[in-house]
Amino acid sequence: MPPRLRLALALHDHQPIGNFDGVFESAFQDSYWPFLNVLEQYPDIPIALHTSGSLLEWLVEKHPEYIDQVRLLVDRGQIEILGGPFYEPILAGIPRRDRVGQIAAYSKYLEQLFGVRVRGMWVPERVWEQSFAGDISRAGIEYTILDDFHFRSAGLRDDELHGYFLSEDEGRLLKIFPGSEPLRYTIPFADPNATIDYLRQVANQRPNSVVVFGDDGEKFGTWPGTKQHIYQNGWLRKFFDALRQQADWLKISTLSEVVDNVTPTGSVYIPDASYREMTEWALPPAQQALLLKLTHDAADGSPAKQLQPFLRGGFWRNFRVKYSESHDMYTRMLQVSGRLDELSQGLAASEQPDVLAQARTELYRAQCNCSYWHGAFGGLYLPHLRNAVYKHLIAADNLLEQATGRSGPWVQIDAADYNLDARREIRIASDRLVAFFAPARGGHLYELDLRTIQHNLLATLNRRPEVYHEKVRTAGERQGQPATDKAVSIHDLVAFKQPDLHKKLQYDAWPRKSCVDHFFQPGLTLSRFQAGEGSLGDFTTGVYEALIRRAPQHVQLRMWRAGRVGPFDVTVNKTVGLNRESGASRIEILYELENLPTNVPLHFGVEFNFAGMAAGAADRYFYDARGDKLGQLESVLDLRDTDRISLIDEWLGLDVALESSHPGGVWTFPIQTISQSESGFEAVHQSCCVVPHWDIVSPPEGKWSVQLTLSLDTSAAQARRLREAAVVA
């Protein structure tokens, strides 16, 4: 007699590229390993298991016993292995060629590791566009899981979502399961009987149907409070025991068993969607707040409840509009992917296949999704995750240079629309670095890749409004007030990892990049500029004209702008040069100010921001021309009459020096964002702001100039690598 209901359990385990090793280890000890040990004792309960490639490679290296255990359960038919794109990219965030390539590459890896054919996959963050059906099918995948929210967005009712559906793109067929939102709330938080009651209700109303639970494996031990609840208090065993006790009507199935034995419920085309919260986070803050209010009203028993299935948030790709830093990573990734594809069609494919294969792996790692968006948790706001993206992009770029046969010192300058803003940017490159300038946006230096340490020194992040900042403000205002007995929703609770975060909320009016040109109010103080005050004129983000010059030993970018400073017309020229003979690791920037009003005091400064050099560590600090330490990299400094300031990060092996031909003042201060994480709200150091500035009274000819030199020394990192290589040898 067939079962009245099939239940498929699917777990998704993931840690992003660049996450700390201790986070991987903690999740392994708290979630992945204990879950597997309990599951092994219930051989009649199968699951589908998806492990992202970034996590699986770590497990293969650090915990081969886990791999052996999974393989054992695969062999006895208790675990069905799900594939997906190798390094967990959002499919909407990478080119089609890389979607298909990542999925196919991971299926091959999994099949070699576990000895089974991969038929199904996990869609990262369940971000969906209908064309993905064709891409997934083209990569050899037969079925996948999305949320029931996706299906409701297509017009289906909840009582129709107990099975799987057929969908297609350009004639390529894909089977799609809707994951159950009720089960995502009961598992593992409610008593197991709550899940059984829900399943029995479905079985009675829709006999011979299928219900799918698909959710993060980290819910089973890593999320706050779940380790004790699930393992020490025995929730997981009680849950499995409860499932066993319903064997007369409930069959625990794998997704492949369902596909092989159950007829599809129907066909569907699913609109662009993700899980509900993700669509909220993709909206601009004001619209996000409005949607949250409408959703709350619709769920409150009002007539608006009927509208709830039609309330949808934003489109995932608009994270790249909401956060320019995400867009910068995306367009840099497209450059690398495009060049790799071009070289793969030429002689390098036959002459350097191993180098191109290694570059492709680095590219795929750089496409890991977590750094490209921000929601309830860190994501884009976490510097170590952004740094990891650039690390792998720069590594891939280095390999592509190697594949072209280029060697020895070299310099190059090119112009193209590198960041897809319909304007031309300038790329200055050498064997040591890659620098991108945006003449149409203040002439900013917006990316500076150091090849030897694979680090983007301008992987900065602006401070901008977020919906949850209102919670920070409200909680800060209530500090010191007597507590009340009024019940507070868990969504309204605010945990602070540092005190007085509401006082640190501040938003940036221009990109925190480098070569950002400022005319200040005369006498402006550091504290006022730090608060975002006192900038005059229209040079900070104004459009500059640009001209490039090429020579065998030297490349040069000249930018100029005629603008306004108060009532005066002023011209700023800045010329950037890179010389092959200097080792191509010293950028020279000449500022020439013209048409200055005579006998009028002016205050001019150039802002630099340096990212990825951590704060709060004794081996990361400022120092002066004499080598004296000035403080750690979060220090607020107001230096006078100086012509040099340096920043050192001994852990990175990086020494950055900024020298000036004219002594002047130098301001430094940290750029800190206030963001939310799993454990509460926190201040995160994003970059060191360094601003050399000068008080000027123009000579009669109305001209003034200063030469800045940015020196980038990675010799300490290179020496350390040589020592480590010698130890290994």
VOGU-3710 file (C-alpha; in Angstrom, 3 decimals, decimal comma):
1> mpprlrlala> 0,000/0,000/0,000  1,555/3,355/-0,984  2,230/5,909/1,782  -0,285/8,673/2,289  2,549/11,200/2,427  6,219/11,403/1,510  8,573/13,710/3,428  11,927/14,697/1,915  14,539/16,267/4,212  17,265/18,349/2,543
11> lhdhqpignf> 20,099/20,096/4,391  22,332/22,822/3,011  25,726/23,279/4,708  27,843/26,282/3,747  30,742/28,451/4,855  31,929/31,222/2,547  35,296/31,648/0,914  37,433/33,807/3,195  35,653/32,989/6,443  37,871/32,412/9,450
21> dgvfesafqd> 39,117/28,884/10,033  37,741/28,994/13,566  34,238/29,636/12,199  34,528/26,576/9,946  35,749/24,484/12,869  33,045/25,704/15,236  30,294/24,922/12,726  31,793/21,488/12,156  31,901/20,671/15,865  28,499/22,189/16,672
31> sywpflnvle> 26,452/21,203/13,595  27,882/19,051/10,831  29,597/16,303/12,835  27,017/15,767/15,616  24,150/15,725/13,107  25,888/13,048/11,066  26,567/10,954/14,161  22,896/10,990/15,168  21,713/10,342/11,624  23,921/7,265/11,318
41> qypdipialh> 21,953/5,658/14,155  18,703/5,962/12,143  19,452/4,043/8,920  15,783/4,109/7,895  15,751/7,925/7,727  17,398/9,232/4,545  18,240/12,835/3,755  19,500/14,890/0,842  22,737/16,710/1,700  24,221/19,712/-0,031
51> tsgsllewlv> 27,642/20,944/1,053  29,086/23,977/-0,672  32,413/23,461/-2,395  34,175/26,007/-0,182  33,134/24,015/2,894  33,672/20,601/1,338  37,266/21,387/0,309  37,919/22,443/3,918  36,364/19,230/5,244  38,447/17,109/2,864
61> ekhpeyidqv> 41,610/18,742/4,195  40,771/19,195/7,884  38,299/16,408/8,678  38,634/13,454/6,315  36,770/11,359/8,905  33,655/13,358/8,058  34,069/12,571/4,363  34,471/8,877/5,208  31,296/8,950/7,282  29,296/10,671/4,537
71> rllvdrgqie> 30,608/8,168/2,001  29,486/5,301/4,253  25,962/6,731/4,475  25,903/7,359/0,734  26,869/3,750/0,094  24,012/2,461/2,190  21,533/4,789/0,478  20,878/7,028/3,458  22,391/10,218/2,039  21,619/11,614/-1,389
81> ilggpfyepi> 24,326/14,045/-2,510  23,093/17,314/-3,984  25,293/19,399/-6,231  25,156/23,014/-7,306  27,578/25,691/-8,453  30,970/24,777/-6,956  31,696/27,794/-4,750  28,119/28,855/-3,982  27,703/31,870/-6,267  24,345/33,540/-6,765
91> lagiprrdrv> 23,464/32,380/-10,276  22,232/35,893/-11,107  25,653/37,245/-10,157  27,827/35,413/-12,670  27,902/34,940/-16,462  25,995/32,050/-18,004  29,221/30,289/-19,041  30,299/30,278/-15,390  26,905/29,080/-14,134  27,091/26,006/-16,338
101> gqiaayskyl> 30,819/25,585/-15,694  30,541/25,761/-11,898  27,622/23,318/-11,721  29,244/20,804/-14,059  32,622/21,078/-12,296  31,086/20,470/-8,875  29,072/17,471/-10,081  32,283/15,947/-11,418  34,103/16,615/-8,138  31,297/15,117/-6,033
111> eqlfgvrvrg> 30,996/12,060/-8,243  34,723/11,400/-7,919  34,639/11,955/-4,149  31,536/9,914/-3,301  31,154/7,574/-6,279  27,538/8,454/-7,128  25,863/10,363/-9,929  24,645/13,819/-8,952  21,074/14,380/-10,138  19,819/17,314/-8,041
121> mwvpervweq> 21,238/20,617/-6,811  20,809/23,420/-4,312  20,182/26,921/-5,698  22,313/29,370/-3,665  20,105/31,645/-1,572  17,250/30,380/-3,776  17,775/33,397/-6,056  15,824/32,457/-9,175  15,350/33,706/-12,716  13,525/31,510/-15,230
131> sfagdisrag> 16,483/31,292/-17,609  18,325/29,363/-14,888  16,161/26,340/-15,688  17,959/26,012/-19,020  21,405/26,631/-17,545  20,900/24,071/-14,773  19,569/21,484/-17,201  22,437/22,185/-19,602  24,876/21,439/-16,759  23,356/17,958/-16,349
141> ieytilddfh> 21,079/18,537/-13,337  17,587/16,999/-13,238  15,888/18,694/-10,248  16,279/21,367/-7,588  14,512/23,012/-4,604  13,099/26,511/-4,240  10,908/28,049/-1,534  7,135/27,847/-1,543  7,329/31,671/-1,627  8,543/31,371/-5,235
151> frsaglrdde> 5,526/29,287/-6,186  3,080/31,585/-4,431  4,612/34,432/-6,438  3,637/32,463/-9,544  0,001/32,424/-8,374  -0,185/28,979/-6,794  -2,010/28,367/-3,504  -0,431/26,750/-0,459  -2,606/23,657/-0,793  -1,232/23,118/-4,313
161> lhgyflsede> 2,409/22,946/-3,213  2,695/19,338/-2,105  4,678/17,700/-4,870  7,117/18,845/-7,540  6,650/20,769/-10,770  8,032/20,785/-14,277  9,548/23,930/-15,721  11,599/24,669/-18,813  13,678/27,247/-20,628  14,255/27,009/-24,382
171> grllkifpgs> 13,047/23,429/-24,298  15,360/22,312/-21,488  13,304/20,631/-18,733  13,867/20,943/-14,995  11,943/19,499/-12,029  11,473/21,893/-9,095  10,390/21,090/-5,532  8,747/23,737/-3,306  10,251/23,784/0,170  7,742/24,119/3,004
181> eplrytipfa> 7,765/27,378/4,979  5,762/25,864/7,903  8,425/23,175/8,327  11,202/25,780/8,275  9,607/27,258/11,387  8,839/24,006/13,238  12,150/22,277/12,416  14,070/22,362/14,711  12,445/24,967/16,947  9,073/23,451/17,828
191> dpnatidylr> 8,300/20,168/19,533  8,573/17,291/16,991  4,849/16,663/17,376  4,153/20,044/15,780  5,805/18,815/12,592  3,935/15,509/12,773  0,617/17,300/13,265  1,247/19,484/10,225  2,257/16,515/8,061  -0,794/14,521/9,179
201> qvanqrpnsv> -3,019/17,451/8,257  -1,493/17,557/4,757  -1,828/13,764/4,405  -5,504/13,927/5,306  -6,256/16,820/2,992  -4,005/15,802/0,069  -3,280/12,049/0,194  -0,328/10,691/-1,799  1,449/14,052/-1,842  4,998/15,189/-1,035
211> vvfgddgekf> 6,289/17,727/1,487  9,882/18,985/1,351  11,941/20,515/4,132  14,987/22,334/2,779  17,048/24,604/5,009  20,459/25,447/6,429  22,332/22,755/8,303  23,693/25,433/10,627  20,232/25,605/12,218  21,145/22,266/13,783
221> gtwpgtkqhi> 23,723/23,441/16,315  25,441/26,616/15,104  22,572/29,080/15,461  22,385/30,607/18,978  20,949/28,177/21,511  20,413/25,321/19,045  23,344/23,090/20,052  21,990/22,462/23,528  18,406/22,256/22,281  19,095/19,770/19,489
231> yqngwlrkff> 21,798/17,533/20,916  22,075/17,961/24,674  18,308/18,138/25,153  17,772/15,445/22,530  15,495/17,247/20,065  16,992/15,538/16,993  16,580/12,034/18,396  13,030/12,818/19,449  12,334/14,107/15,960  13,715/11,023/14,240
241> dalrqqadwl> 11,864/8,777/16,707  8,632/10,636/15,982  9,117/10,148/12,236  9,696/6,434/12,747  6,498/6,091/14,731  4,450/7,336/11,734  5,770/4,710/9,329  2,258/3,372/8,633  1,350/6,532/6,715  4,566/8,605/6,386
251> kistlsevvd> 7,502/7,659/4,182  10,822/9,502/4,533  12,143/9,799/0,980  15,009/11,263/-0,931  14,294/13,717/-3,720  15,471/11,199/-6,305  13,084/8,560/-4,931  10,217/11,034/-5,280  11,170/11,913/-8,861  11,410/8,235/-9,768
261> nvtptgsvyi> 8,098/7,217/-8,215  5,752/10,212/-8,097  4,066/11,961/-11,010  4,716/15,714/-11,300  2,017/17,934/-9,818  2,014/20,171/-12,877  4,009/22,776/-14,762  4,999/26,260/-13,685  7,079/29,243/-14,721  8,489/30,958/-11,649
271> pdasyremte> 9,046/34,734/-11,589  12,289/36,333/-10,438  12,408/35,685/-6,698  14,332/34,519/-3,693  13,224/33,768/-0,162  10,994/36,481/1,241  13,562/38,207/3,454  16,117/38,402/0,647  13,650/40,287/-1,561  13,117/42,745/1,300
281> walppaqqal> 16,841/43,337/1,817  17,360/44,087/-1,886  15,125/47,166/-1,641  16,317/50,713/-0,844  15,895/51,436/2,885  12,744/53,573/2,616  10,967/51,057/0,397  12,167/48,212/2,593  10,617/49,861/5,647  7,347/50,359/3,766
291> llklthdaad> 7,240/46,728/2,634  7,895/45,533/6,181  4,965/47,601/7,397  2,663/46,287/4,672  3,742/42,716/5,373  3,124/43,180/9,081  -0,327/44,636/8,427  -1,195/41,818/6,032  -0,248/39,198/8,590  -2,265/40,793/11,362
301> gspakqlqpf> -5,671/39,263/10,610  -6,783/42,302/8,617  -8,451/42,227/5,174  -4,989/42,928/3,782  -4,188/39,279/4,550  -5,577/38,411/1,126  -2,928/40,612/-0,446  -0,002/38,869/1,246  0,754/36,427/-1,619  1,142/39,404/-3,934
311> lrggfwrnfr> 3,492/41,386/-1,709  6,928/41,030/-3,224  10,151/42,836/-2,563  13,044/43,710/-4,815  15,115/42,063/-7,513  18,360/40,472/-6,299  20,535/42,117/-8,944  19,665/45,498/-7,457  22,016/44,781/-4,562  24,618/45,991/-7,075
321> vkyseshdmy> 22,694/49,281/-7,312  22,144/49,567/-3,579  25,822/48,896/-2,836  28,355/50,315/-5,297  31,049/48,146/-3,705  29,157/45,016/-4,752  28,949/46,421/-8,279  32,710/47,059/-8,266  33,431/43,446/-7,317  30,967/42,211/-9,916
331> trmlqvsgrl> 32,433/44,227/-12,788  35,988/43,242/-11,812  34,852/39,621/-11,813  33,343/40,076/-15,279  36,671/41,407/-16,546  38,511/38,334/-15,300  35,840/35,939/-16,558  35,794/37,575/-19,993  39,549/37,493/-20,376  39,682/33,870/-19,243
341> delsqglaas> 37,046/32,984/-21,801  38,982/34,827/-24,523  42,250/33,074/-23,704  40,463/29,734/-23,530  39,519/30,151/-27,189  43,112/30,784/-28,311  46,585/29,270/-28,240  46,806/29,440/-24,445  44,181/26,676/-24,242  46,643/24,197/-25,753
351> eqpdvlaqar> 49,895/25,751/-24,539  48,889/26,610/-20,945  45,897/24,387/-20,069  46,945/23,882/-16,439  47,423/27,607/-15,871  44,003/28,387/-17,328  42,403/25,640/-15,238  43,961/27,121/-12,110  42,768/30,604/-13,117  39,246/29,253/-13,599
361> telyraqcnc> 39,275/27,782/-10,081  40,406/31,122/-8,646  37,649/32,900/-10,590  35,012/30,454/-9,371  36,144/30,970/-5,768  35,869/34,735/-6,202  32,235/34,298/-7,252  31,158/32,992/-3,802  27,972/34,918/-3,085  28,232/36,050/0,533
371> sywhgafggl> 30,339/39,158/-0,123  28,051/40,538/-2,826  24,982/41,381/-0,693  23,874/42,303/2,804  20,829/41,270/4,797  20,323/40,072/8,343  24,003/39,197/8,716  27,374/40,613/7,718  27,982/39,645/4,113  29,228/42,681/2,191
381> ylphlrnavy> 29,919/44,491/5,475  32,616/41,982/6,487  36,052/43,104/5,228  37,588/39,633/5,340  34,925/38,323/2,953  35,404/41,192/0,486  39,164/40,763/0,734  38,776/37,079/-0,139  36,867/37,941/-3,319  39,624/40,279/-4,463
391> khliaadnll> 42,344/37,848/-3,387  41,025/35,216/-5,765  40,275/37,708/-8,553  43,820/39,060/-8,385  45,222/35,512/-8,264  43,214/34,662/-11,395  44,369/37,861/-13,107  48,006/37,027/-12,294  47,590/33,572/-13,812  46,058/35,031/-16,957
401> eqatgrsgpw> 49,091/37,299/-17,339  51,249/34,208/-16,945  49,210/32,391/-19,586  49,945/35,174/-22,085  53,674/34,603/-21,612  54,322/38,066/-20,192  57,333/38,176/-17,838  59,745/40,674/-16,340  58,947/44,305/-15,473  56,261/45,970/-17,581
411> vqidaadynl> 53,738/48,800/-17,489  50,508/49,330/-19,420  47,661/51,831/-19,600  44,232/51,333/-21,206  40,839/53,023/-21,304  37,457/51,262/-21,393  34,125/51,166/-19,598  35,393/48,831/-16,902  32,585/49,411/-14,385  29,589/49,532/-16,762
421> darreirias> 28,573/53,134/-16,106  28,667/54,186/-19,793  31,847/56,190/-19,070  35,458/55,272/-19,714  37,686/54,349/-16,799  41,474/54,106/-16,896  43,399/50,960/-16,027  47,082/51,363/-15,187  48,798/48,009/-14,755  52,244/46,589/-14,195
431> drlvaffapa> 53,853/43,372/-13,055  53,360/44,653/-9,486  49,943/46,312/-9,386  46,688/47,201/-11,130  45,081/50,612/-10,531  41,661/51,769/-11,761  40,748/55,462/-12,050  37,299/56,955/-12,700  37,655/60,387/-14,379  33,870/60,768/-14,523
441> rgghlyeldl> 33,644/60,321/-10,738  36,055/62,838/-9,270  39,055/61,220/-10,922  39,065/58,765/-8,028  41,468/55,892/-7,682  38,826/53,258/-6,878  40,739/49,975/-7,001  44,392/49,263/-6,275  45,399/45,614/-6,589  48,776/44,537/-5,240
451> rtiqhnllat> 49,715/41,467/-7,242  52,377/40,028/-4,924  50,073/39,776/-1,895  46,806/39,539/-3,894  45,238/42,412/-2,014  43,004/45,288/-3,116  44,038/48,221/-0,972  40,801/50,007/-1,907  38,258/47,325/-1,004  36,550/49,984/1,106
461> lnrrpevyhe> 32,910/50,316/2,165  30,879/53,483/2,528  28,703/54,202/5,534  25,081/54,373/4,409  21,593/54,185/5,935  20,156/50,765/6,761  16,647/49,972/7,985  17,964/48,363/11,154  19,785/51,583/12,141  16,482/52,821/13,529
471> kvrtagerqg> 16,623/49,995/16,072  20,124/51,100/17,037  18,986/54,706/17,504  15,890/53,739/19,468  17,802/51,412/21,773  20,474/54,062/22,313  17,901/56,670/23,266  16,376/54,275/25,791  19,677/53,653/27,566  19,430/54,692/31,162
481> qpatdkavsi> 15,634/54,588/31,198  13,960/52,255/33,699  12,867/48,906/32,316  9,158/48,244/31,780  7,120/45,079/32,038  5,889/45,496/28,475  6,562/42,429/26,336  8,945/43,025/23,442  8,960/41,037/20,220  12,149/39,126/19,522
491> hdlvafkqpd> 12,420/41,192/16,336  12,608/44,332/18,459  15,359/43,095/20,757  18,723/44,793/20,175  22,056/43,357/21,302  25,135/45,597/21,239  28,641/44,173/20,890  30,062/47,609/21,794  28,556/50,502/23,797  27,108/53,724/22,345
501> lhkklqydaw> 26,849/52,493/18,769  23,993/54,923/18,117  26,491/57,756/18,553  28,650/56,349/15,751  25,967/56,284/13,087  27,217/58,469/10,254  26,785/58,402/6,477  29,249/59,279/3,737  28,480/61,902/1,109  31,156/60,703/-1,346
511> prkscvdhff> 32,903/57,378/-2,076  35,619/56,549/0,426  38,265/55,902/-2,215  41,577/57,629/-3,014  42,674/60,714/-4,954  39,465/62,352/-3,714  40,007/66,095/-4,113  38,742/68,561/-1,496  38,717/72,300/-1,036  37,982/72,931/2,633
521> qpgltlsrfq> 36,747/75,892/4,561  39,790/77,810/5,830  40,569/76,761/9,371  38,514/73,580/9,119  39,280/71,213/11,990  39,773/67,484/11,853  36,727/66,843/14,028  34,462/68,789/11,668  35,813/67,059/8,567  35,538/63,704/10,326
531> agegslgdft> 31,861/64,546/10,849  31,492/65,151/7,099  31,497/68,957/7,274  33,442/71,777/5,670  34,031/70,626/2,096  33,687/73,336/-0,567  33,531/73,286/-4,328  32,460/70,677/-6,844  35,650/68,652/-7,269  34,963/65,778/-4,876
541> tgvyealirr> 32,767/63,854/-7,307  32,838/66,154/-10,343  33,659/64,999/-13,869  37,299/65,262/-14,955  38,581/65,226/-18,509  41,254/62,608/-19,170  44,187/61,953/-21,483  46,503/58,934/-21,441  50,123/58,728/-22,598  52,120/55,606/-23,341
551> apqhvqlrmw> 55,865/55,043/-23,544  57,906/51,819/-23,263  59,188/52,730/-19,799  56,450/54,986/-18,482  52,673/55,438/-18,604  50,771/58,517/-17,592  47,193/59,592/-16,948  46,407/63,298/-16,974  43,030/64,465/-15,591  41,746/68,010/-15,289
561> ragrvgpfdv> 38,623/69,840/-14,215  37,555/73,471/-14,301  35,229/73,897/-11,346  34,103/76,217/-8,594  35,372/76,930/-5,100  32,871/79,270/-3,548  32,624/82,249/-5,940  35,899/81,433/-7,707  36,647/79,491/-10,895  39,541/77,100/-10,260
571> tvnktvglnr> 41,212/74,399/-12,347  42,639/71,230/-10,838  45,068/69,110/-12,855  46,233/65,756/-11,547  48,729/63,625/-13,406  49,315/60,023/-12,401  52,473/58,279/-13,524  53,862/54,752/-13,244  57,442/54,016/-14,254  58,728/50,546/-15,112
581> esgasrieil> 62,241/51,431/-13,924  60,985/52,225/-10,419  59,811/48,663/-9,951  56,282/49,721/-10,886  55,273/49,807/-7,222  55,445/53,578/-6,762  52,609/55,765/-8,036  53,457/59,427/-8,604  50,585/61,928/-8,467  51,222/65,538/-9,434
591> yelenlptnv> 48,581/68,122/-8,479  48,660/71,468/-10,271  46,105/74,086/-9,229  45,485/76,960/-11,653  43,404/80,137/-11,787  43,647/80,505/-8,037  42,378/83,813/-6,649  45,292/85,936/-5,459  45,615/86,844/-1,791  42,703/84,563/-0,896
601> plhfgvefnf> 43,470/81,815/1,649  42,534/78,365/0,384  42,626/75,006/2,096  43,257/72,036/-0,226  43,418/68,324/0,620  43,569/64,938/-1,050  41,789/62,029/0,606  43,156/58,486/0,550  41,523/55,427/2,071  43,354/52,191/2,744
611> agmaagaadr> 41,370/48,997/3,321  42,204/45,515/4,481  44,795/46,756/6,968  43,133/45,820/10,219  42,628/48,016/13,258  43,090/47,141/16,903  46,337/45,202/16,489  49,809/46,119/17,736  51,501/44,973/14,511  49,402/47,345/12,361
621> yfydargdkl> 50,214/50,998/12,914  51,099/54,444/11,549  54,670/55,728/11,675  56,422/58,937/10,628  59,481/59,838/8,535  61,789/59,030/11,466  60,252/55,610/11,979  58,465/56,571/15,191  55,149/54,822/15,796  52,141/57,123/15,830
631> gqlesvldlr> 49,423/54,690/16,879  47,437/51,742/15,628  45,503/52,033/12,387  42,280/53,147/14,062  44,090/56,204/15,487  42,733/59,715/15,013  45,787/61,867/14,198  46,137/65,569/13,477  49,729/65,976/12,322  51,283/69,319/11,470
641> dtdrislide> 54,115/70,320/9,143  54,913/66,825/7,880  55,826/65,484/4,467  55,382/61,731/5,048  53,113/59,260/6,767  53,315/55,484/6,536  51,029/52,590/7,408  52,332/49,126/8,081  50,534/45,809/8,388  53,086/43,251/9,496
651> wlgldvales> 50,614/40,386/9,137  50,006/41,259/5,471  53,661/42,129/4,959  52,614/45,502/3,531  54,183/48,922/4,065  52,371/51,908/2,500  54,080/55,310/2,427  52,525/58,601/1,309  55,054/61,382/0,706  54,519/65,011/-0,249
661> shpggvwtfp> 56,855/67,517/-1,903  55,388/70,261/0,340  55,067/69,776/4,091  51,554/70,231/5,382  49,044/68,713/7,741  47,853/65,107/7,737  44,561/63,910/9,206  43,844/60,255/9,887  40,741/58,586/11,272  38,931/55,241/10,926
671> iqtisqsesg> 35,880/54,600/8,767  33,587/52,326/10,788  30,206/50,959/9,759  27,458/49,971/12,177  26,046/46,686/10,946  24,266/43,642/12,260  25,630/40,142/12,700  24,362/36,890/14,176  25,426/38,010/17,663  24,254/41,617/17,562
681> feavhqsccv> 25,039/45,085/16,265  28,695/46,009/15,961  31,118/48,641/14,698  33,319/47,249/11,925  36,551/48,896/10,804  36,389/49,344/7,035  39,318/51,589/6,127  41,892/54,112/7,329  41,206/57,602/6,016  44,414/59,607/5,411
691> vphwdivspp> 44,145/63,222/4,249  47,228/65,324/3,533  46,164/68,984/3,362  47,721/72,411/2,834  46,843/76,033/3,570  47,507/77,985/0,377  47,779/81,634/-0,487  48,227/81,806/-4,230  51,200/83,629/-5,757  50,436/86,335/-8,359
701> egkwsvqltl> 50,439/83,855/-11,264  47,586/81,925/-9,592  49,338/78,546/-9,630  50,305/76,050/-6,944  51,480/72,428/-7,179  52,399/69,477/-5,019  53,864/66,076/-5,865  52,498/63,056/-3,954  54,212/59,687/-4,058  52,399/56,532/-2,992
711> sldtsaaqar> 54,922/53,749/-2,346  53,750/50,171/-1,889  56,305/47,827/-0,359  55,452/44,124/-0,099  59,023/42,878/0,322  58,291/41,603/3,843  55,518/39,373/2,513  57,733/38,108/-0,296  60,580/37,337/2,127  58,186/35,460/4,402
721> rlreaavva> 56,971/33,338/1,479  60,542/32,466/0,568  61,225/31,386/4,156  58,071/29,274/4,249  58,935/27,667/0,920  62,419/26,825/2,219  60,925/25,149/5,311  58,573/23,043/3,156  61,432/22,034/0,863
//
